[in-house]
């Protein structure tokens, strides 16, 4: 097995985020999750980042989740 590199970790994070976003959208489109439930998932994800919010990676993740809340999963 190859040693874990920063590139591997970044790729893993990107793949996980892309899969989670696609799954959330699919569940919303199919009606399995309401808009409020979808937004609650995003809010919970944002809350889980609290311990690392002051790092560059944590701040970036919070911005990305916020973009989803203001975009595809906007309350208005």
VENJOGI-V267796 format. One record per residue. N is the residue number from 1. RES is the residue in three letters. SS is DSSP state (hx for helix, st for strand, lp for the rest). BURIAL is I if it has 24 or more other C-alpha atoms within 12 Angstrom, else O. D_LAST is the distance of its C-alpha to the last C-alpha in Angstrom with 2 decimals. Layout:
N&RES&SS&BURIAL&D_LAST, N&RES&SS&BURIAL&D_LAST
This chain:
1&UNK&lp&O&47.82, 2&UNK&lp&O&46.65, 3&UNK&lp&O&46.03, 4&UNK&lp&O&42.44, 5&UNK&lp&O&41.44, 6&UNK&hx&O&38.47, 7&UNK&hx&O&37.63, 8&UNK&hx&O&37.73, 9&UNK&hx&O&35.52, 10&UNK&hx&O&32.96, 11&UNK&hx&O&33.07, 12&UNK&hx&O&32.69, 13&UNK&hx&O&29.62, 14&UNK&hx&O&28.02, 15&UNK&hx&O&28.97, 16&UNK&hx&O&27.66, 17&UNK&hx&O&24.27, 18&UNK&hx&O&24.06, 19&UNK&hx&O&25.16, 20&UNK&hx&O&22.76, 21&UNK&hx&I&19.71, 22&UNK&hx&O&21.09, 23&UNK&hx&O&21.79, 24&UNK&hx&I&18.37, 25&UNK&hx&I&16.88, 26&UNK&hx&O&19.77, 27&UNK&hx&O&19.34, 28&UNK&hx&O&15.67, 29&UNK&hx&O&16.67, 30&UNK&lp&O&19.70, 31&UNK&lp&O&17.87, 32&UNK&lp&O&19.87, 33&UNK&lp&O&16.88, 34&UNK&lp&O&13.78, 35&UNK&hx&I&10.35, 36&UNK&hx&O&11.34, 37&UNK&hx&O&14.74, 38&UNK&hx&I&13.79, 39&UNK&hx&I&11.95, 40&UNK&hx&O&15.10, 41&UNK&hx&I&17.30, 42&UNK&hx&I&15.87, 43&UNK&hx&I&16.27, 44&UNK&hx&O&19.76, 45&UNK&hx&I&20.62, 46&UNK&hx&I&19.76, 47&UNK&hx&O&21.85, 48&UNK&hx&O&24.69, 49&UNK&lp&O&24.99, 50&UNK&hx&O&25.91, 51&UNK&hx&O&29.63, 52&UNK&hx&O&29.29, 53&UNK&lp&O&26.47, 54&UNK&lp&O&29.15, 55&UNK&lp&O&30.44, 56&UNK&hx&O&29.40, 57&UNK&hx&O&28.40, 58&UNK&hx&O&26.36, 59&UNK&hx&O&24.50, 60&UNK&hx&O&23.86, 61&UNK&hx&I&22.58, 62&UNK&hx&I&20.14, 63&UNK&hx&O&18.85, 64&UNK&hx&I&18.51, 65&UNK&hx&I&16.58, 66&UNK&hx&O&14.26, 67&UNK&hx&O&13.79, 68&UNK&hx&I&12.87, 69&UNK&hx&I&10.27, 70&UNK&hx&O&8.73, 71&UNK&lp&O&9.68, 72&UNK&lp&O&10.35, 73&UNK&lp&I&8.78, 74&UNK&lp&O&5.45, 75&UNK&lp&O&3.80, 76&UNK&lp&O&0.00
